[in-house]
Amino acid sequence: MLLRIIAEMPSQRDIYATAKLLVDRHGLDGARDHCRDRVEALTAEGDKMGAHVWDQVRLALLDLSPAPGGPIN
C-alpha cells in the first residue's frame, strides 16, 4: 500500500512545473488563490493526499515568487 501511495505522488519537478504553469496562466496571486481553493476543496472531500499535493504546489510558489524589487524566478 505505501509503495502505491509513493508511486502516485508527483515528483518535485512536476510540483514546480505545475506552480510555474499556474503563475503563467493566472499570475502569482491567482495561482495562490487556486492552490488555496484546491486544498480547501480536497480537504472537505477527505482527499488528504490530493490536498497535500496542492499544498506542495503552494509552497513551490513561494520559491517562484520574486524577491522584493526583483524579477520572478
Secondary structure, DSSP 8 states (H G I E B T S, - for coil): -HHHHHHHS--HHHHHHHHHHHHHHHHHHHHHHHHHHHHHHHHHHT-HHHHHHHHHHHHHHHHHS--TTS---
